[in-house]
Amino acid sequence: MRNRLVRWSLLLALLAAVPAVQAQEGISRKKQERTLAKKAKEEKKEKAKKEKADKDRHLDLQDKATRKRMKRHNRRADRRGSGQHKDGFFARTFRRKR
C-alpha cells in the first residue's frame, strides 16, 4: 500500500511540474534576436579594443625612427587610399639619390 502511494505521489508531482517547465523554456523570437544582436555588438567592441591594444603594443616595441617612418607611411596611405602610392611632385623632383 505504501509503495503504491509513493508511486502515485511521484507520478502526480512529475505531471504537475512538466507544464510549468514547458512554459518557461522558450523565449520569444524578438527577444532572442535582441540578445543575439547585443552579443554581436559586444563581441565587435571587444575585438576592436583588442586590435587597438595589439597595435599600440606593436608600436611601443619599435624604436623612434621606425615609429616616425610608420607614422609618415600611414599619413600618406590615408591621403592616397589603399592603392599603389605615388610620391608628390616635389618629392619626385628633389629626391636625394641614395
Gaussian input, Z-matrix of N, CA and C with variables (Angstrom, degrees):
# hf/3-21g

backbone

0 1
 N
 C     1     B1
 C     2     B2     1     A1
 N     3     B3     2     A2     1     D1
 C     4     B4     3     A3     2     D2
 C     5     B5     4     A4     3     D3
 N     6     B6     5     A5     4     D4
 C     7     B7     6     A6     5     D5
 C     8     B8     7     A7     6     D6
 N     9     B9     8     A8     7     D7
 C    10    B10     9     A9     8     D8
 C    11    B11    10    A10     9     D9
 N    12    B12    11    A11    10    D10
 C    13    B13    12    A12    11    D11
 C    14    B14    13    A13    12    D12
 N    15    B15    14    A14    13    D13
 C    16    B16    15    A15    14    D14
 C    17    B17    16    A16    15    D15
 N    18    B18    17    A17    16    D16
 C    19    B19    18    A18    17    D17
 C    20    B20    19    A19    18    D18
 N    21    B21    20    A20    19    D19
 C    22    B22    21    A21    20    D20
 C    23    B23    22    A22    21    D21
 N    24    B24    23    A23    22    D22
 C    25    B25    24    A24    23    D23
 C    26    B26    25    A25    24    D24
 N    27    B27    26    A26    25    D25
 C    28    B28    27    A27    26    D26
 C    29    B29    28    A28    27    D27
 N    30    B30    29    A29    28    D28
 C    31    B31    30    A30    29    D29
 C    32    B32    31    A31    30    D30
 N    33    B33    32    A32    31    D31
 C    34    B34    33    A33    32    D32
 C    35    B35    34    A34    33    D33
 N    36    B36    35    A35    34    D34
 C    37    B37    36    A36    35    D35
 C    38    B38    37    A37    36    D36
 N    39    B39    38    A38    37    D37
 C    40    B40    39    A39    38    D38
 C    41    B41    40    A40    39    D39
 N    42    B42    41    A41    40    D40
 C    43    B43    42    A42    41    D41
 C    44    B44    43    A43    42    D42
 N    45    B45    44    A44    43    D43
 C    46    B46    45    A45    44    D44
 C    47    B47    46    A46    45    D45
 N    48    B48    47    A47    46    D46
 C    49    B49    48    A48    47    D47
 C    50    B50    49    A49    48    D48
 N    51    B51    50    A50    49    D49
 C    52    B52    51    A51    50    D50
 C    53    B53    52    A52    51    D51
 N    54    B54    53    A53    52    D52
 C    55    B55    54    A54    53    D53
 C    56    B56    55    A55    54    D54
 N    57    B57    56    A56    55    D55
 C    58    B58    57    A57    56    D56
 C    59    B59    58    A58    57    D57
 N    60    B60    59    A59    58    D58
 C    61    B61    60    A60    59    D59
 C    62    B62    61    A61    60    D60
 N    63    B63    62    A62    61    D61
 C    64    B64    63    A63    62    D62
 C    65    B65    64    A64    63    D63
 N    66    B66    65    A65    64    D64
 C    67    B67    66    A66    65    D65
 C    68    B68    67    A67    66    D66
 N    69    B69    68    A68    67    D67
 C    70    B70    69    A69    68    D68
 C    71    B71    70    A70    69    D69
 N    72    B72    71    A71    70    D70
 C    73    B73    72    A72    71    D71
 C    74    B74    73    A73    72    D72
 N    75    B75    74    A74    73    D73
 C    76    B76    75    A75    74    D74
 C    77    B77    76    A76    75    D75
 N    78    B78    77    A77    76    D76
 C    79    B79    78    A78    77    D77
 C    80    B80    79    A79    78    D78
 N    81    B81    80    A80    79    D79
 C    82    B82    81    A81    80    D80
 C    83    B83    82    A82    81    D81
 N    84    B84    83    A83    82    D82
 C    85    B85    84    A84    83    D83
 C    86    B86    85    A85    84    D84
 N    87    B87    86    A86    85    D85
 C    88    B88    87    A87    86    D86
 C    89    B89    88    A88    87    D87
 N    90    B90    89    A89    88    D88
 C    91    B91    90    A90    89    D89
 C    92    B92    91    A91    90    D90
 N    93    B93    92    A92    91    D91
 C    94    B94    93    A93    92    D92
 C    95    B95    94    A94    93    D93
 N    96    B96    95    A95    94    D94
 C    97    B97    96    A96    95    D95
 C    98    B98    97    A97    96    D96
 N    99    B99    98    A98    97    D97
 C   100   B100    99    A99    98    D98
 C   101   B101   100   A100    99    D99
 N   102   B102   101   A101   100   D100
 C   103   B103   102   A102   101   D101
 C   104   B104   103   A103   102   D102
 N   105   B105   104   A104   103   D103
 C   106   B106   105   A105   104   D104
 C   107   B107   106   A106   105   D105
 N   108   B108   107   A107   106   D106
 C   109   B109   108   A108   107   D107
 C   110   B110   109   A109   108   D108
 N   111   B111   110   A110   109   D109
 C   112   B112   111   A111   110   D110
 C   113   B113   112   A112   111   D111
 N   114   B114   113   A113   112   D112
 C   115   B115   114   A114   113   D113
 C   116   B116   115   A115   114   D114
 N   117   B117   116   A116   115   D115
 C   118   B118   117   A117   116   D116
 C   119   B119   118   A118   117   D117
 N   120   B120   119   A119   118   D118
 C   121   B121   120   A120   119   D119
 C   122   B122   121   A121   120   D120
 N   123   B123   122   A122   121   D121
 C   124   B124   123   A123   122   D122
 C   125   B125   124   A124   123   D123
 N   126   B126   125   A125   124   D124
 C   127   B127   126   A126   125   D125
 C   128   B128   127   A127   126   D126
 N   129   B129   128   A128   127   D127
 C   130   B130   129   A129   128   D128
 C   131   B131   130   A130   129   D129
 N   132   B132   131   A131   130   D130
 C   133   B133   132   A132   131   D131
 C   134   B134   133   A133   132   D132
 N   135   B135   134   A134   133   D133
 C   136   B136   135   A135   134   D134
 C   137   B137   136   A136   135   D135
 N   138   B138   137   A137   136   D136
 C   139   B139   138   A138   137   D137
 C   140   B140   139   A139   138   D138
 N   141   B141   140   A140   139   D139
 C   142   B142   141   A141   140   D140
 C   143   B143   142   A142   141   D141
 N   144   B144   143   A143   142   D142
 C   145   B145   144   A144   143   D143
 C   146   B146   145   A145   144   D144
 N   147   B147   146   A146   145   D145
 C   148   B148   147   A147   146   D146
 C   149   B149   148   A148   147   D147
 N   150   B150   149   A149   148   D148
 C   151   B151   150   A150   149   D149
 C   152   B152   151   A151   150   D150
 N   153   B153   152   A152   151   D151
 C   154   B154   153   A153   152   D152
 C   155   B155   154   A154   153   D153
 N   156   B156   155   A155   154   D154
 C   157   B157   156   A156   155   D155
 C   158   B158   157   A157   156   D156
 N   159   B159   158   A158   157   D157
 C   160   B160   159   A159   158   D158
 C   161   B161   160   A160   159   D159
 N   162   B162   161   A161   160   D160
 C   163   B163   162   A162   161   D161
 C   164   B164   163   A163   162   D162
 N   165   B165   164   A164   163   D163
 C   166   B166   165   A165   164   D164
 C   167   B167   166   A166   165   D165
 N   168   B168   167   A167   166   D166
 C   169   B169   168   A168   167   D167
 C   170   B170   169   A169   168   D168
 N   171   B171   170   A170   169   D169
 C   172   B172   171   A171   170   D170
 C   173   B173   172   A172   171   D171
 N   174   B174   173   A173   172   D172
 C   175   B175   174   A174   173   D173
 C   176   B176   175   A175   174   D174
 N   177   B177   176   A176   175   D175
 C   178   B178   177   A177   176   D176
 C   179   B179   178   A178   177   D177
 N   180   B180   179   A179   178   D178
 C   181   B181   180   A180   179   D179
 C   182   B182   181   A181   180   D180
 N   183   B183   182   A182   181   D181
 C   184   B184   183   A183   182   D182
 C   185   B185   184   A184   183   D183
 N   186   B186   185   A185   184   D184
 C   187   B187   186   A186   185   D185
 C   188   B188   187   A187   186   D186
 N   189   B189   188   A188   187   D187
 C   190   B190   189   A189   188   D188
 C   191   B191   190   A190   189   D189
 N   192   B192   191   A191   190   D190
 C   193   B193   192   A192   191   D191
 C   194   B194   193   A193   192   D192
 N   195   B195   194   A194   193   D193
 C   196   B196   195   A195   194   D194
 C   197   B197   196   A196   195   D195
 N   198   B198   197   A197   196   D196
 C   199   B199   198   A198   197   D197
 C   200   B200   199   A199   198   D198
 N   201   B201   200   A200   199   D199
 C   202   B202   201   A201   200   D200
 C   203   B203   202   A202   201   D201
 N   204   B204   203   A203   202   D202
 C   205   B205   204   A204   203   D203
 C   206   B206   205   A205   204   D204
 N   207   B207   206   A206   205   D205
 C   208   B208   207   A207   206   D206
 C   209   B209   208   A208   207   D207
 N   210   B210   209   A209   208   D208
 C   211   B211   210   A210   209   D209
 C   212   B212   211   A211   210   D210
 N   213   B213   212   A212   211   D211
 C   214   B214   213   A213   212   D212
 C   215   B215   214   A214   213   D213
 N   216   B216   215   A215   214   D214
 C   217   B217   216   A216   215   D215
 C   218   B218   217   A217   216   D216
 N   219   B219   218   A218   217   D217
 C   220   B220   219   A219   218   D218
 C   221   B221   220   A220   219   D219
 N   222   B222   221   A221   220   D220
 C   223   B223   222   A222   221   D221
 C   224   B224   223   A223   222   D222
 N   225   B225   224   A224   223   D223
 C   226   B226   225   A225   224   D224
 C   227   B227   226   A226   225   D225
 N   228   B228   227   A227   226   D226
 C   229   B229   228   A228   227   D227
 C   230   B230   229   A229   228   D228
 N   231   B231   230   A230   229   D229
 C   232   B232   231   A231   230   D230
 C   233   B233   232   A232   231   D231
 N   234   B234   233   A233   232   D232
 C   235   B235   234   A234   233   D233
 C   236   B236   235   A235   234   D234
 N   237   B237   236   A236   235   D235
 C   238   B238   237   A237   236   D236
 C   239   B239   238   A238   237   D237
 N   240   B240   239   A239   238   D238
 C   241   B241   240   A240   239   D239
 C   242   B242   241   A241   240   D240
 N   243   B243   242   A242   241   D241
 C   244   B244   243   A243   242   D242
 C   245   B245   244   A244   243   D243
 N   246   B246   245   A245   244   D244
 C   247   B247   246   A246   245   D245
 C   248   B248   247   A247   246   D246
 N   249   B249   248   A248   247   D247
 C   250   B250   249   A249   248   D248
 C   251   B251   250   A250   249   D249
 N   252   B252   251   A251   250   D250
 C   253   B253   252   A252   251   D251
 C   254   B254   253   A253   252   D252
 N   255   B255   254   A254   253   D253
 C   256   B256   255   A255   254   D254
 C   257   B257   256   A256   255   D255
 N   258   B258   257   A257   256   D256
 C   259   B259   258   A258   257   D257
 C   260   B260   259   A259   258   D258
 N   261   B261   260   A260   259   D259
 C   262   B262   261   A261   260   D260
 C   263   B263   262   A262   261   D261
 N   264   B264   263   A263   262   D262
 C   265   B265   264   A264   263   D263
 C   266   B266   265   A265   264   D264
 N   267   B267   266   A266   265   D265
 C   268   B268   267   A267   266   D266
 C   269   B269   268   A268   267   D267
 N   270   B270   269   A269   268   D268
 C   271   B271   270   A270   269   D269
 C   272   B272   271   A271   270   D270
 N   273   B273   272   A272   271   D271
 C   274   B274   273   A273   272   D272
 C   275   B275   274   A274   273   D273
 N   276   B276   275   A275   274   D274
 C   277   B277   276   A276   275   D275
 C   278   B278   277   A277   276   D276
 N   279   B279   278   A278   277   D277
 C   280   B280   279   A279   278   D278
 C   281   B281   280   A280   279   D279
 N   282   B282   281   A281   280   D280
 C   283   B283   282   A282   281   D281
 C   284   B284   283   A283   282   D282
 N   285   B285   284   A284   283   D283
 C   286   B286   285   A285   284   D284
 C   287   B287   286   A286   285   D285
 N   288   B288   287   A287   286   D286
 C   289   B289   288   A288   287   D287
 C   290   B290   289   A289   288   D288
 N   291   B291   290   A290   289   D289
 C   292   B292   291   A291   290   D290
 C   293   B293   292   A292   291   D291

   B1=1.4451
   B2=1.5344
   B3=1.3335
   B4=1.4657
   B5=1.5298
   B6=1.3220
   B7=1.4543
   B8=1.5279
   B9=1.3049
   B10=1.4529
   B11=1.5452
   B12=1.3226
   B13=1.4559
   B14=1.5386
   B15=1.3242
   B16=1.4670
   B17=1.5223
   B18=1.3166
   B19=1.4666
   B20=1.5209
   B21=1.3318
   B22=1.4556
   B23=1.5311
   B24=1.2973
   B25=1.4734
   B26=1.5257
   B27=1.3445
   B28=1.4713
   B29=1.5167
   B30=1.3227
   B31=1.4642
   B32=1.5252
   B33=1.3047
   B34=1.4632
   B35=1.5336
   B36=1.3117
   B37=1.4682
   B38=1.5263
   B39=1.3195
   B40=1.4642
   B41=1.5195
   B42=1.3167
   B43=1.4602
   B44=1.5208
   B45=1.2960
   B46=1.4598
   B47=1.5285
   B48=1.3120
   B49=1.4633
   B50=1.5159
   B51=1.3191
   B52=1.4673
   B53=1.5262
   B54=1.3416
   B55=1.4703
   B56=1.5318
   B57=1.3034
   B58=1.4661
   B59=1.5194
   B60=1.3189
   B61=1.4601
   B62=1.5210
   B63=1.3146
   B64=1.4566
   B65=1.5205
   B66=1.3040
   B67=1.4579
   B68=1.5318
   B69=1.3082
   B70=1.4551
   B71=1.5203
   B72=1.3060
   B73=1.4676
   B74=1.5243
   B75=1.3056
   B76=1.4566
   B77=1.5112
   B78=1.3478
   B79=1.4487
   B80=1.5186
   B81=1.2927
   B82=1.4613
   B83=1.5279
   B84=1.3030
   B85=1.4633
   B86=1.5216
   B87=1.3335
   B88=1.4591
   B89=1.5268
   B90=1.3364
   B91=1.4577
   B92=1.5216
   B93=1.3243
   B94=1.4547
   B95=1.5275
   B96=1.3409
   B97=1.4683
   B98=1.5247
   B99=1.3396
   B100=1.4649
   B101=1.5240
   B102=1.3275
   B103=1.4682
   B104=1.5233
   B105=1.3329
   B106=1.4670
   B107=1.5256
   B108=1.3315
   B109=1.4588
   B110=1.5286
   B111=1.3203
   B112=1.4661
   B113=1.5210
   B114=1.3244
   B115=1.4592
   B116=1.5293
   B117=1.3366
   B118=1.4645
   B119=1.5303
   B120=1.3303
   B121=1.4627
   B122=1.5281
   B123=1.3275
   B124=1.4614
   B125=1.5235
   B126=1.3396
   B127=1.4697
   B128=1.5171
   B129=1.3338
   B130=1.4681
   B131=1.5313
   B132=1.3344
   B133=1.4586
   B134=1.5291
   B135=1.3287
   B136=1.4668
   B137=1.5278
   B138=1.3302
   B139=1.4619
   B140=1.5274
   B141=1.3335
   B142=1.4647
   B143=1.5252
   B144=1.3218
   B145=1.4632
   B146=1.5250
   B147=1.3313
   B148=1.4630
   B149=1.5308
   B150=1.3392
   B151=1.4591
   B152=1.5214
   B153=1.3274
   B154=1.4636
   B155=1.5236
   B156=1.3324
   B157=1.4635
   B158=1.5266
   B159=1.3396
   B160=1.4638
   B161=1.5275
   B162=1.3335
   B163=1.4662
   B164=1.5258
   B165=1.3362
   B166=1.4667
   B167=1.5275
   B168=1.3273
   B169=1.4718
   B170=1.5313
   B171=1.3266
   B172=1.4614
   B173=1.5276
   B174=1.3290
   B175=1.4581
   B176=1.5244
   B177=1.3319
   B178=1.4730
   B179=1.5275
   B180=1.3122
   B181=1.4632
   B182=1.5340
   B183=1.3407
   B184=1.4624
   B185=1.5263
   B186=1.3461
   B187=1.4584
   B188=1.5340
   B189=1.3268
   B190=1.4578
   B191=1.5289
   B192=1.3092
   B193=1.4656
   B194=1.5354
   B195=1.3125
   B196=1.4663
   B197=1.5178
   B198=1.3370
   B199=1.4703
   B200=1.5232
   B201=1.3303
   B202=1.4672
   B203=1.5221
   B204=1.3342
   B205=1.4600
   B206=1.5322
   B207=1.3238
   B208=1.4653
   B209=1.5275
   B210=1.3275
   B211=1.4528
   B212=1.5240
   B213=1.3338
   B214=1.4585
   B215=1.5259
   B216=1.3135
   B217=1.4590
   B218=1.5383
   B219=1.3377
   B220=1.4661
   B221=1.5186
   B222=1.3350
   B223=1.4596
   B224=1.5293
   B225=1.3350
   B226=1.4572
   B227=1.5241
   B228=1.3169
   B229=1.4641
   B230=1.5319
   B231=1.3189
   B232=1.4626
   B233=1.5227
   B234=1.3211
   B235=1.4673
   B236=1.5135
   B237=1.3070
   B238=1.4603
   B239=1.5204
   B240=1.3124
   B241=1.4593
   B242=1.5163
   B243=1.3140
   B244=1.4569
   B245=1.5334
   B246=1.3322
   B247=1.4644
   B248=1.5224
   B249=1.3305
   B250=1.4622
   B251=1.5281
   B252=1.3342
   B253=1.4488
   B254=1.5284
   B255=1.3066
   B256=1.4544
   B257=1.5149
   B258=1.3234
   B259=1.4580
   B260=1.5253
   B261=1.3290
   B262=1.4512
   B263=1.5301
   B264=1.3319
   B265=1.4595
   B266=1.5266
   B267=1.3331
   B268=1.4541
   B269=1.5232
   B270=1.2970
   B271=1.4638
   B272=1.5245
   B273=1.3307
   B274=1.4714
   B275=1.5232
   B276=1.3222
   B277=1.4601
   B278=1.5257
   B279=1.3102
   B280=1.4545
   B281=1.5287
   B282=1.2735
   B283=1.4706
   B284=1.5155
   B285=1.3474
   B286=1.4660
   B287=1.4963
   B288=1.2766
   B289=1.4731
   B290=1.5217
   B291=1.2926
   B292=1.4660
   B293=1.4896
   A1=111.20
   A2=114.67
   A3=118.85
   A4=110.14
   A5=118.22
   A6=123.83
   A7=110.16
   A8=116.75
   A9=122.42
   A10=109.95
   A11=116.28
   A12=121.65
   A13=111.03
   A14=117.01
   A15=121.74
   A16=110.18
   A17=117.65
   A18=121.32
   A19=110.99
   A20=116.58
   A21=120.31
   A22=111.17
   A23=117.02
   A24=119.20
   A25=111.03
   A26=117.85
   A27=120.85
   A28=111.39
   A29=115.88
   A30=120.27
   A31=110.78
   A32=117.56
   A33=121.40
   A34=111.62
   A35=116.96
   A36=120.28
   A37=110.85
   A38=116.82
   A39=120.18
   A40=111.39
   A41=117.03
   A42=119.97
   A43=112.01
   A44=118.19
   A45=121.23
   A46=111.00
   A47=118.44
   A48=121.96
   A49=112.79
   A50=118.84
   A51=122.34
   A52=112.68
   A53=121.15
   A54=118.85
   A55=113.10
   A56=118.62
   A57=121.01
   A58=110.57
   A59=117.42
   A60=121.08
   A61=110.21
   A62=117.40
   A63=120.35
   A64=111.81
   A65=117.91
   A66=120.89
   A67=110.92
   A68=118.11
   A69=121.08
   A70=113.01
   A71=118.53
   A72=120.81
   A73=113.06
   A74=118.16
   A75=121.30
   A76=113.06
   A77=115.03
   A78=119.71
   A79=106.66
   A80=115.96
   A81=119.15
   A82=110.65
   A83=114.90
   A84=120.92
   A85=110.99
   A86=115.84
   A87=120.30
   A88=111.11
   A89=115.36
   A90=119.97
   A91=110.75
   A92=116.21
   A93=120.87
   A94=110.67
   A95=116.92
   A96=120.44
   A97=110.94
   A98=116.28
   A99=120.05
   A100=111.33
   A101=115.85
   A102=118.43
   A103=110.99
   A104=117.09
   A105=119.91
   A106=110.90
   A107=117.11
   A108=120.53
   A109=110.54
   A110=116.19
   A111=120.02
   A112=110.40
   A113=116.41
   A114=121.05
   A115=110.83
   A116=116.83
   A117=120.75
   A118=110.69
   A119=116.28
   A120=120.33
   A121=110.69
   A122=116.80
   A123=120.57
   A124=111.73
   A125=116.34
   A126=119.77
   A127=111.06
   A128=116.28
   A129=120.68
   A130=110.43
   A131=115.46
   A132=120.42
   A133=110.82
   A134=116.69
   A135=120.97
   A136=110.75
   A137=116.44
   A138=120.44
   A139=110.63
   A140=116.75
   A141=120.37
   A142=110.88
   A143=116.14
   A144=120.47
   A145=110.90
   A146=116.48
   A147=120.94
   A148=111.23
   A149=117.02
   A150=120.22
   A151=111.11
   A152=117.04
   A153=120.16
   A154=110.62
   A155=116.66
   A156=120.39
   A157=110.51
   A158=117.14
   A159=121.07
   A160=111.05
   A161=116.13
   A162=120.67
   A163=110.56
   A164=116.36
   A165=120.69
   A166=111.29
   A167=116.34
   A168=120.06
   A169=110.27
   A170=116.39
   A171=120.62
   A172=110.39
   A173=116.31
   A174=120.62
   A175=111.12
   A176=116.95
   A177=120.65
   A178=112.31
   A179=117.01
   A180=120.39
   A181=112.93
   A182=117.79
   A183=121.48
   A184=110.57
   A185=115.39
   A186=118.61
   A187=109.15
   A188=116.17
   A189=120.38
   A190=112.49
   A191=117.62
   A192=120.74
   A193=110.93
   A194=116.29
   A195=120.02
   A196=110.74
   A197=117.33
   A198=120.43
   A199=110.79
   A200=116.71
   A201=120.06
   A202=110.95
   A203=116.48
   A204=120.74
   A205=110.74
   A206=115.95
   A207=120.03
   A208=110.77
   A209=116.50
   A210=120.86
   A211=110.57
   A212=117.02
   A213=121.74
   A214=110.69
   A215=116.34
   A216=120.77
   A217=110.97
   A218=116.56
   A219=119.86
   A220=111.96
   A221=117.07
   A222=119.93
   A223=110.41
   A224=116.34
   A225=119.97
   A226=110.42
   A227=116.94
   A228=120.62
   A229=110.72
   A230=117.52
   A231=120.08
   A232=111.29
   A233=116.76
   A234=120.12
   A235=111.52
   A236=117.32
   A237=121.86
   A238=114.64
   A239=118.35
   A240=120.18
   A241=110.33
   A242=115.18
   A243=119.48
   A244=113.47
   A245=118.31
   A246=120.31
   A247=111.69
   A248=115.77
   A249=120.66
   A250=109.13
   A251=116.91
   A252=119.16
   A253=110.29
   A254=113.86
   A255=121.22
   A256=106.45
   A257=117.08
   A258=120.21
   A259=109.60
   A260=115.02
   A261=120.37
   A262=112.14
   A263=116.15
   A264=122.69
   A265=111.57
   A266=117.32
   A267=119.95
   A268=111.54
   A269=117.17
   A270=120.09
   A271=110.39
   A272=117.06
   A273=119.20
   A274=111.45
   A275=117.05
   A276=120.93
   A277=111.84
   A278=117.17
   A279=120.84
   A280=112.26
   A281=117.90
   A282=122.03
   A283=110.12
   A284=113.52
   A285=118.59
   A286=109.01
   A287=117.54
   A288=122.46
   A289=107.97
   A290=116.78
   A291=120.61
   A292=110.93
   D1=-45.11
   D2=-178.62
   D3=-66.35
   D4=-40.49
   D5=179.14
   D6=-60.30
   D7=-41.26
   D8=179.85
   D9=-66.42
   D10=-40.49
   D11=179.75
   D12=-64.14
   D13=-40.15
   D14=178.57
   D15=-65.35
   D16=-42.27
   D17=179.70
   D18=-61.91
   D19=-46.68
   D20=-178.68
   D21=-65.34
   D22=-39.65
   D23=-179.96
   D24=-67.16
   D25=-38.87
   D26=175.74
   D27=-64.89
   D28=-41.86
   D29=179.33
   D30=-63.04
   D31=-44.59
   D32=178.92
   D33=-65.58
   D34=-38.73
   D35=178.55
   D36=-65.11
   D37=-41.53
   D38=178.31
   D39=-65.85
   D40=-43.78
   D41=179.38
   D42=-65.66
   D43=-32.22
   D44=178.88
   D45=-73.74
   D46=-30.48
   D47=-176.98
   D48=-81.30
   D49=-27.07
   D50=-175.04
   D51=-61.87
   D52=-49.84
   D53=-179.30
   D54=-62.77
   D55=-34.60
   D56=179.56
   D57=-66.74
   D58=-37.56
   D59=179.82
   D60=-69.42
   D61=-41.60
   D62=-178.46
   D63=-65.99
   D64=-34.02
   D65=-179.67
   D66=-68.60
   D67=-28.73
   D68=-176.57
   D69=-94.95
   D70=-11.22
   D71=-175.48
   D72=-65.37
   D73=-54.73
   D74=-171.58
   D75=-85.20
   D76=147.03
   D77=171.52
   D78=-116.90
   D79=157.62
   D80=-175.37
   D81=-67.57
   D82=156.89
   D83=-178.66
   D84=-63.24
   D85=-39.78
   D86=-179.67
   D87=-61.60
   D88=-44.61
   D89=179.83
   D90=-65.88
   D91=-38.34
   D92=178.87
   D93=-64.74
   D94=-41.63
   D95=178.20
   D96=-64.38
   D97=-39.15
   D98=178.33
   D99=-62.70
   D100=-43.70
   D101=-179.47
   D102=-66.64
   D103=-38.20
   D104=178.00
   D105=-66.27
   D106=-40.75
   D107=179.04
   D108=-65.06
   D109=-40.99
   D110=179.20
   D111=-64.60
   D112=-41.64
   D113=179.35
   D114=-63.89
   D115=-42.82
   D116=178.98
   D117=-63.60
   D118=-39.97
   D119=179.92
   D120=-64.50
   D121=-42.74
   D122=178.67
   D123=-65.40
   D124=-39.98
   D125=178.26
   D126=-64.01
   D127=-40.26
   D128=178.72
   D129=-63.41
   D130=-41.82
   D131=179.64
   D132=-64.92
   D133=-42.82
   D134=178.91
   D135=-64.06
   D136=-39.81
   D137=179.78
   D138=-64.04
   D139=-43.92
   D140=178.81
   D141=-63.63
   D142=-39.84
   D143=179.32
   D144=-64.25
   D145=-41.80
   D146=179.32
   D147=-66.69
   D148=-41.21
   D149=178.23
   D150=-62.46
   D151=-40.88
   D152=179.12
   D153=-64.89
   D154=-42.34
   D155=179.12
   D156=-63.68
   D157=-40.95
   D158=178.36
   D159=-64.44
   D160=-41.36
   D161=179.87
   D162=-64.64
   D163=-43.60
   D164=178.91
   D165=-63.78
   D166=-40.93
   D167=179.34
   D168=-64.14
   D169=-42.36
   D170=178.80
   D171=-62.06
   D172=-40.71
   D173=179.68
   D174=-66.70
   D175=-36.96
   D176=178.97
   D177=-66.13
   D178=-27.47
   D179=-178.77
   D180=-76.50
   D181=-16.47
   D182=-176.30
   D183=-84.71
   D184=156.80
   D185=175.53
   D186=-81.83
   D187=175.28
   D188=-171.77
   D189=-64.10
   D190=-42.43
   D191=-178.99
   D192=-63.22
   D193=-40.21
   D194=179.50
   D195=-66.74
   D196=-40.86
   D197=178.17
   D198=-61.51
   D199=-41.54
   D200=178.74
   D201=-64.02
   D202=-42.08
   D203=179.65
   D204=-64.39
   D205=-41.59
   D206=178.93
   D207=-64.55
   D208=-41.17
   D209=179.89
   D210=-63.71
   D211=-43.51
   D212=179.12
   D213=-63.39
   D214=-42.93
   D215=179.84
   D216=-64.61
   D217=-41.60
   D218=-179.80
   D219=-65.41
   D220=-38.49
   D221=177.65
   D222=-63.59
   D223=-43.15
   D224=-179.78
   D225=-65.85
   D226=-39.74
   D227=179.59
   D228=-66.62
   D229=-36.75
   D230=178.42
   D231=-66.67
   D232=-36.79
   D233=179.80
   D234=-71.56
   D235=-45.10
   D236=-171.40
   D237=-90.82
   D238=-17.53
   D239=-177.34
   D240=97.36
   D241=-171.36
   D242=-172.57
   D243=-90.82
   D244=-3.39
   D245=179.81
   D246=-76.66
   D247=-170.23
   D248=179.62
   D249=-66.47
   D250=134.11
   D251=-176.06
   D252=-86.19
   D253=156.86
   D254=176.14
   D255=-133.02
   D256=127.65
   D257=179.66
   D258=-65.20
   D259=154.51
   D260=179.46
   D261=-68.07
   D262=172.82
   D263=-176.52
   D264=-59.30
   D265=-49.43
   D266=-177.42
   D267=-67.84
   D268=-37.46
   D269=179.09
   D270=-64.59
   D271=-38.31
   D272=178.55
   D273=-73.40
   D274=-36.68
   D275=-175.81
   D276=-74.52
   D277=-45.25
   D278=-173.53
   D279=-106.97
   D280=30.85
   D281=179.95
   D282=-68.29
   D283=137.12
   D284=175.04
   D285=-76.05
   D286=140.08
   D287=175.51
   D288=-80.76
   D289=131.95
   D290=-178.90
   D291=-100.13

